[in-house]
Amino acid sequence: MATNPPSGDGHRNGAVKGRTQSFNPKTGLYTKRDTKTGRFMDVKMTGGKFKGVTKEKQD
């Protein structure tokens, strides 16, 4: 099993679980959503994407 040493140094391995993000073309900002409830949680006001959050598929 591969690890990313040193363990316990405060960095994240992989994506954040239970959250997704999608782009809102009206505002030009990314919105974070809870995958269990589907409710919107946060909007990235500084522009760009949330770090480590899975992107939703756009239709």
C-alpha positions as CSV (number, residue, x, y, z in Angstrom):
1,M,0.0,0.0,0.0
2,A,1.4,3.4,-1.0
3,T,1.6,6.3,1.5
4,N,2.6,9.9,1.2
5,P,5.0,10.3,4.1
6,P,5.3,11.9,6.5
7,S,1.9,11.0,8.0
8,G,0.2,13.6,10.2
9,D,1.7,16.6,8.5
10,G,-1.7,18.2,7.8
11,H,-2.1,17.7,4.1
12,R,-5.0,16.1,2.3
13,N,-4.7,12.9,0.3
14,G,-7.4,12.7,-2.4
15,A,-10.6,14.6,-2.8
16,V,-12.9,15.9,0.0
17,K,-15.7,13.3,0.5
18,G,-19.4,14.3,0.6
19,R,-19.0,17.5,-1.4
20,T,-19.1,18.5,-5.0
21,Q,-18.7,21.8,-6.8
22,S,-20.4,23.3,-9.9
23,F,-19.9,26.5,-11.9
24,N,-22.7,29.0,-11.9
25,P,-22.6,30.8,-15.3
26,K,-24.9,33.7,-14.1
27,T,-22.5,34.8,-11.4
28,G,-19.2,33.3,-12.8
29,L,-18.5,31.7,-9.5
30,Y,-18.2,28.1,-8.2
31,T,-20.7,26.8,-5.7
32,K,-20.0,23.9,-3.2
33,R,-22.8,21.4,-2.6
34,D,-23.4,18.6,0.0
35,T,-23.9,15.3,-1.8
36,K,-26.2,13.8,0.8
37,T,-28.8,16.6,1.1
38,G,-28.1,18.4,-2.2
39,R,-28.1,21.8,-0.5
40,F,-25.7,24.5,-1.5
41,M,-23.1,25.1,1.2
42,D,-20.7,27.9,0.0
43,V,-19.8,30.1,-2.9
44,K,-16.2,30.8,-3.8
45,M,-16.2,34.6,-3.8
46,T,-12.5,35.1,-4.7
47,G,-12.9,33.3,-8.0
48,G,-11.5,30.0,-9.2
49,K,-12.3,26.6,-8.0
50,F,-12.4,25.0,-4.5
51,K,-9.3,23.0,-3.8
52,G,-9.8,19.2,-3.5
53,V,-13.5,19.2,-4.2
54,T,-14.9,17.0,-6.9
55,K,-16.5,18.8,-9.9
56,E,-20.0,17.9,-11.0
57,K,-20.7,16.8,-14.5
58,Q,-22.3,19.6,-16.6
59,D,-25.1,18.5,-19.0
